[in-house]
Amino acid sequence: MNFLTVENIAKSFGDRVLFKDLSFGINKEQKIAFIAKNGEGKTTILNIIAGIDAPDSGQIVSRKGLHIAYLSQKNNLNQELTIEAAIFDSGNHILKVIEKYEHALENPENVDAYQKAFELMESHNAWDFETQYKQILSKLKFDDLSQPIASLSGGQQKRLSLAIILIHKPDLLILDEPTNHLDLEMIEWLESYFKKEKITLLMVTHDRYFLERVCNEIIELDQGNIYKYKGNYSYYLQKKEERQIQEQTELHKAKLLFKKELDWMRKQPKARTTKSKSRIDDFFEIKDKAHQRRNDHVVQLEINMHRLGNKILELHKISKSFNELQILDKFEYVFKRGERIGIIGKNGTGKSSFLNIITDKIPLDTGKIMVGETVKFGYYTQKGINVKEGQKVIEVIREFGDYIPLVKGNKISASQLLERFLFSRKKQYDFVEKLSGGELKRLYLCTVLIQNPNFLILDEPTNDLDIITLNVLENFLLDFPGNLVVVSHDRYFMDKIVDSLFVFEGNAKITHFPGNYSDYRAYEDSAPMKEIVVDKKEKVQVKTPPKNKLSYNDKREFEQLEKDISRLEKEKETLENQFSEGTIEESKIYEASQELQKIINSLEQKEERWLELSMQME
């Protein structure tokens, strides 16, 4: 059943054409992801479908009586209401029935009102609906419904908007970056909810695991053309690659034909026959096709960053509280060279505050932080970038640096870095106020990277970035040779970029886990269940970590492994320093490289065995 059809819509802003002649349809129970680069008009298209904006031409044709709910990136909540009032402030008749019942419960002395409210709940079969909406509020962490909306943070208000549209159960749900401002637990719940519910979705999201597990169709806007893929994210990647290979083949053929036709054109006399005029027209079509250029970039950089010394960053018994909320309690950690650590945890457990503490933006209560003399931080915060009025894109980045040095004396200029992050030469001379939210984030990233730090700290760098830009950023970070600490709720990004995790569990408890996010989830899911008694009536199952199953010999092996790993890491570091400083004799380079590879192989084997044994311990 067709719900809605987009017919030949176009939109321009001044002389800038966002898109034209776009057409696609949305059918009942389709779960569609809309993919495009930042600045190509994703949010504008959602606004047009939702009726907030109008196309310059074309139309949206929807089924009569279709109820559409739209989660935009802008906050549209009434700031004068409480959370409860905002939920009930709608035309949903079942919610009105539940509201009457809730009020009757608050006034038990009015027996008649309670009886009428109870009968209405029965007649409308509202009990399941009430249970479900309370579950949605609980999962999105809204327990006190009397809170005024004005007292909520921006992220909390975005979550409340999401909760309200889920509760209302529209025919078509349009979502613009629904996972922003959700912690990992909430994202995984929302993913599970969408998978099991028979709902119709159109959404823009950069969360690739979300795309993989929820969507059954992907629509891509690429260089003004619409491409449809009936499958999930993996299917889309496969079919897109096949399409691009086919396009490259056709482009190559077009170039060969263009050369042939160009020779013919040069040999033609000035007087043209009808037949030759037709061929000339064909020639110009071939010329246009042959000169198409894709704007995709692959980052392959060998960055010559400032060399890190032996001391990187040391945290000695650091503690921090905000009134009654304690986020750190005598936490200790010594960073090693080249470590790539991801930080995960629920909202409010202190992840961003931790980054501000280690970069000296927030003072400690107790403890000591020691930063190595050679460390140069590059800190990407959630606050974004402040630019002067009238500045152009290239002028903003040049305030922070002119180039990044590469090995062998090469360098990448500010303009080249912008190109790698999908700012064309023409776009670099646009005024910053013309940029979309995602483009501003991209520019901010470039201002951090152009300073050539050797210790990158990134706080939610994936928010508002499109998937194409995320791939570019991931490739850059995979090439980055320094230390990396990143807070992100993007599971795909974390799996690809980090080697270990700090898990912020709340109440100042932080666990260091030796693996990426998927490793951590697999470990958590493998923990056995045990029953605990909450009260005399109810038993609840909770996960418990595996008990210590190590034999005496295993314990001895574990202790020896820790010593061996420490020794091998020092040997590896010594040899790598000798290579980088050029102190190895030329005749012994081959022998030294073989020895280094042997150390690396042994280290990997011992670390794997150490992890295996550690997972059997408490």
N, C-alpha and C positions, 0 to 999 in steps of 0.2 A: 504494500500500500504506500503510495507516494504521499509524503507529508508536505514537502516544499520543493520548489524548483527555482533555481537561479538562472535567469535568461539574459545572456548577452550584456552583463552589467559592465560599466566603465566608470572610472573615477580619476580626476586630475586635480592637482593643487597648483594653480598658476600654470606655468609652462611644463611642470613635471607630471608626466603621465604615470600614475601608479599601476593601472591595469586597464584593459579594454577587452570587450567581447568574451567575458568569462561566463561559462555555463556549467552547471552540474545540478544533481538532484539529491535529496535526502529522503530515504524510505524508512518506514516504521521498523524499529529495533536495530537499525544500523548504528554502529559505533565508529564514527569517522574522525580521524585526525587530519587537521589541515596544516601542511608544512610549507614554509617559505622562508627565505632569508629575512632578517630584520630590515625594515624599510620598504618591503615590497607590498605591504598593505594587508597583512593578516587581520589585524585588529579592525581596520576600516571595513573589511568584508564582513566580519562578525557583526559590527555595528549596523551595517546595511541590512543584513538578514534579520537582526533583532528589531529593526524599525527605528533605531536611534539616529541613523544617518540615511541619506538618500543617494542613489547612484546618479551620475550625470546622464546616463542613458541605460536602457535595459530595465528589467523589472524583477521583482520577487513574487512568485505566485505560490500561495500557501493554501492548504486545505481549510475549508470553512470551519470556524470554531477551534482552530489549532491553538493550544495553550503553550506559549514559548516562554521559558525562563532563561535569563542571561546573567552569567557571572562575569562582569567586566573587571578590568584592572582599576577602575575608579570606584571610590566609595560612595554609594548612594543611600546609605542608611539614615534614617531620621534620628539625629543626635539627641532629640528631646525625649525619646522613648527608652524604656528599659529593655533588656534582652527579651523578657517574656512578652511584653507589649509588641515588640517588633515581630516576633514569631506569629502572634495571633492577629496582627494588623494586615489581613489579607482577605480575599474573597473566598477562601477555601471553607466550604460549609461544614466539613467534618472537624476542622480546627475550631470553628465557632462552637460546635457541640462539645468538644473537649474543654474549651475555655469555660463554658458554663458549668461543666462537671467539676473542674478544678476549683472554681469559686464556691460551688456547693460544698465541697470537701472542707474548705476553709471556714465555712459557717454551718457546722453540724446541727446547731439548734433549730435551723429552718428545715424541718423534715419534709415539707411539701416541695420546696425547691430542690432538695436532694433527690426526692423520688422522681420528679419530672426530668432532672438532669440524667439520672440513672436510666430511665426509660428511653430517653433520646440516644444515649450511648448504645443501648441494646438495639434500637430500631435502625440505627445507622451503621451497626457493626463496627463501632469506632475503637474497640478495645485493642485490636492488633495495630491499628494506626497509631494509637497513643504509645504503645510499647515501642514501636519502631522509631517514632520521632524522639522519644526520650533516649533511645539507644544512640541515635545520630548525635544528639547534643552531648551525650556522655563521651562518645568517641572523639568528638572535636573539642573536648575539655571545657564544656560550659555546665558548671554545677550550680552556680548561684545565678538564677534567672532574674533576680531583683536588681542586678547591677545596671546602672545607666550606661547607654551606649557611648556617651561622651567620655566615660572614664576608661574605655578600652583602647589598647594600642592599635596602630594601623593593621598589624598582622592579625590581631584578634577580631577586628571588624571584618576583615576579608574572610576569616573562618566562619564568622556568624552569617555573612551573606551566603556562603556555601551551604551552611546548615539549613538556612531558611528555604533555599530553592530545592534542596533535596527533600525536605519535609513536604513541600507543596506538590511534589510528584507531577511535574509538567509533562506534556506530550513530547516536547522537544527541549532538550537541555543544551544550551550553548555555553561553553566554558573557555575563558581566556586565562591560560596558565593556572589551572586549579591547584597545582601542588605547591605553588609559591606560598610561603608563610606556614606550611605544614611541616611538622617534624616527621621523622621516618616512620614512626608507629602509626601516625595518622594517614600518611601516604599509603602504607600497606593495607590499612583498613579500607580506605577509599577505593583502592585498586580491587580489593576483594568484593566490595559492595557493588561496583560497576560490573564486575564479571558475572555475578549471580543475578542481578536485577535485569528484568526485561524492559530496558529503557532505550530511548533514542538519543544519541549524543553527537554533537559536533564540537570538537575542541581543538584549541591550540595549546600544545604543551611541548616542553623540551625534554621531559622525562622519558627516556627511551625504553626503560623497563615497563613503564606505564603503557606506552604505545604497543609494546610487544605483547603484553598480557591482557589488555582491555580491547584494543581496536580490531575491527574486522575489515576495515577499509581505510586507505590513506589517499588523500587528495593533495597533490603537490603543485604549487605555483612556482614555476621556474622560468625566468626570463620572459614573463608575460604569457606563458602557455600553461594550460591545466593538464596534468597527468593523473590518471586514476589507477589505483592498485588495490585489487580485491584481496586483501590479506593483511597480516600484521607487519610489524617493523622489519623483521628478518626477510619476509617476502618482498617488501618494498625495496630494501637494500639490494637484493639479488636482481630484481627486475629493473631497478634504476641503472645498475651497472650494465646490464644487457642493453638497455636503451642507449646509454652513453657510448658503448662500443659501436652500436649500429649507427649512431649519429656521426661518430668519428670516421667510420668507414664511408658513409655517404658524403661527408665533408671532403675526404681525400679524393673520392671520385669526382666531386664537383670541382675541386681545384685542378685536377687533370683536364677535365672538360673545359674549364675556363681558359687554360693555357692554349688549348686547341682552338677554341673559338676566338681568342684574342689574336692568334695568328691569322685566322680567316678575316677578322675585322680589319686588320692592318692592310690586307691585300685587296680589299674591296674598292672599286671605283666610287666616285662621289654619287653618281646616279644609282638609285636603288630600285630593284624590282619589288613587287608585292611580296614575293617569296623571301627575298633577302631582308625586307623590313620585318617580317615575322620572325626571322632567325635572329635579327638584331634585338628584338624585344625579348626573345628567349635568352639571348646572351646576357642581358642585364639582370634577369632573374637568376641565372647561374652565377653571375658575379656576386650578387647579394648573398647567395647561399654559401659560396666559397669563402667569403670574408667574415663569416660568423666567427665570433670568438667567445669561448666559455670563460666565465669569471671565477672558476674554481681554483683554489690555491692549495698546494701541499707544502707544509712547513718541514724543511729538512735543514736544520741549522746546527752548526758546531760552534756554540757560543764560547767565547774566550772571556769568561767572567773573572772578577777579582778572586784570586786564589784564597781558599779557606785554610786557616791554620789548624793546629791540633785542637785548640779550644773553640767550640762552636757556641753552645748555649747551655748553661747549667742552672737548674732550678733546685735550690736547697731549702727544704722544709717550708715551702711558701704557703701562706694562709690568707684567705680573703673572705669577708662577709659583707653583706649589704643589709643592715639592720638584723633581722632574724634569719635571713637567708644566707647560709654558708655555702660557698661554691668550691673553696679549696681549704684543705686541712692538712698542713705539713706535707704537701705534695712534693715529691722529688723526682727529677729526671735529668739525665745528662745526654744531650743530643750528640749523635755521631755524625761524621761527615757523610753527606749524600742521603740522609734519611728522608723518607717521604711518608709523613704521618697524616692520616685523616682523623677528623674529630666528629663524632656522632653523639646523639643524645636528644632527649626530649627538649622542647622549648622551655626556657627558664632555668636550665641547669647550669648556665654560666659559660657556654662555649665562646660567644663573642667577647665576654668579659675576660676570659683567659687570654685571648689574643691581645687585647688591649693591655693586659698586665705584662705579658712578656715583651711587648714593644714600649713599655714605660708610659703608656697613655693613662693608666689607672695605677695609683700607688698600692703597694702591698700593706697588709696589716702586720704580718711578721714573715720572717724568712729572708732569703737573699737570692737575687738573680745575677748571674755573671755572664756577660756577653763577650765573646772573643774579639780581639782587636781588629781582626780582618773581616768580621761579619758586617755585611751591608744589607739591611732589611729592605724588602719591597713589600709594602702592605696595601692590599686591596680591601677596603672596608665596604660596608653596606650603604654608607652615606652617599657614595658616589662622588662626582667631580664638580668642582665649582669653577665656572668659566666666566670670563669678562664679556660684557655685552659687546656685540659686534665682532667677536673673534671668529676666525676661520679654523677649520679642523686642523690643518697643518700647523697653524700658529700655536694652538694649544699644546700639541705634543712637543714642539721645538722649545717650549719653555722649560721642559724637563730634560731634554737631551737631543743631540743631533744624530747620534748613531749608536749601534751596539757593535762592539768589536767581535770579530770571528777569528777562528784559528788561521794560521798562515798569513796574518796581516790583512785579511779581508775585513769588511765591515758591512753592516746593513744600515742604511740611512733611515731617518724618521719617516720619509715618504715611502720607502720600500717596506718598512714594518707595517705602516697603515695599509698598503696594498695587500700584504699577507693576511691582514685581518679584514679583508674584503671592502676597504675603502678605495675606490677607483681614483685615478689621478684627478678626474673632474670633481669627484665627491670631496676630495681633500681641500678644495677651495670653496666649498659651501660654508655658509655661516652655521655655527653650532646650533643655533636655535631652530634650524630646520630638521635636525636629527630626531629620529624616533627614540623611544626609551631604550630599546635594545642597542641601537647604534651608539647612544651615549655611554652605555656600559662597555661596549667594545672600545670606544675611545679612551675611557678611563683605564682599561686594562693596558692599552698601549702606552699610556703615560707612566704606568708602574714599570712595565717591561723595558722601556727605553732607557731607564736609569741603570740598567745592567746590575740588578741586585744578585747576591749569591745565596740569599735566604729569603724565599718567597713565602708570604703569609696571605692567604686568600680566604675571605669571609663571604661565603655564598656567591662565588664567582659565576655560577651557572644561571642565576635568576635573570629572566628576561632575555637570555641569549637564545638565538635560534639553533637548530641542530647543526646546520652547516658551520656556524661560528664555533660551536662546541667542539666539533671535530678538529677545527684549526687550532683551538686552544689546547686540546688534548695532545695534538702532535707537537705543539711548541713545548708543553710541559714534559712530554716524554723525552724531548731533546735537552731539556734543562738539566745541567750537571750539578746544580747546588742543592741545598736543603729546601724542603717544601713542607709546609703545614697548611692544611685546608679544612675549613668547615663547609660541609655541603650536605644537602638532603638528596642530591642526585646520585642514586645508587650506581648507575652505569658509569658515570664519571669517576666515582670513588674506586670502583673495581678496576678501572683502567689505569688510574694515576698513582694510587697509594700502595704502600707495602705493609703498613701496620696501622692500628687504630688506637686513639684514646677514646674510650667509651665513657661518657659522662652519665652516670646512673642516678644523679641527684644526691642531695645531702652530703656533698663534698666527696662522694665516692667516685674515683676514676680508675678504670681498668685499662692496662696496656695489653692489646690483643695482637698477636703476631700474624696478621693476615689482612685481606681486604674485606669489604662489606659482605660479599657473598660467603666468604669463609666464615665470618662471624655468625651470619644467620644460620648456616648449616650446623655450626657448633651449638648454637642456642637451641635449634630444633632437635638436635640429637640428645639433649639433656632429658633424662627420665622424669616422669611425673610422680608426685607423691601427694597424698591427701593431707590437708590440714583442716582442723575444725575451727571455723570462724565463730560460730555460736552453736548451741545445742541442736539447732534445727537443720543447719546447712553445712555441707562439706564442700570444699573447693579444691580443685586440682591446681597445683602450681608446679612450675619447672624447678628442678634442683640440679646443680652441677653434678657430674659424675663423681662418685666417691673415689678416694685414693685406692687404686688397685695395684700399685707398684710393689713388686717383690723387693727383697733386700738387694738382689743383684741389679734390678732395674734402677733402684735408687742410686746405687754406686755408679752405674752407667750414666745416669742423668747428671750427677755431680761432675763426672769426668768430662762429659760432653760440654758443660758450661766452661770448663777450663780450656778444653781444646778449641772451642769456638772463639774464646777471647784471644788465645794465642794466634790462631789462624788470621783473625781480623787484623791484629797488629802486624803480622808478616805481610799480609796483603797490602796494608796501608804503606808499609815501608817500601815495598817494591814499586807500588804505584807512584810514590813520591820520587823515587829514583828515576823512573821513566819520565815523569813530568819535568824534573829538573835537569834531565840530560846527563846524569852523572855515571851512567852505565857505559863501560867500554864497548865500542862498536862490535868487537869480536865476540862479546858475551851477550849481545842483545837477544839473539835467538834463544839461547839457553835460559836467559832470565824470563822471556815471555812464556816459554814452556813451563817453567817453575810457577809463574803467576797463574797460569791456567790450571795447573795441578792443585794449587792452593784453593782457587775458586771452586773447583769441582768437589774437593774434600769438604770445604765449608758448606756448600749446598747440601751435601749428603748428611752432614752432622746436624745442620739446622733442621732438616726435615725429620730426622730421628728425634731431636730435642722436642720439636713441636708435637710429635706423636706421643711421646712420654708425658709431656706437660698437660696434654688434654685428658690424661687419666688421673691427674691430680686435682685436689680441691683448689 
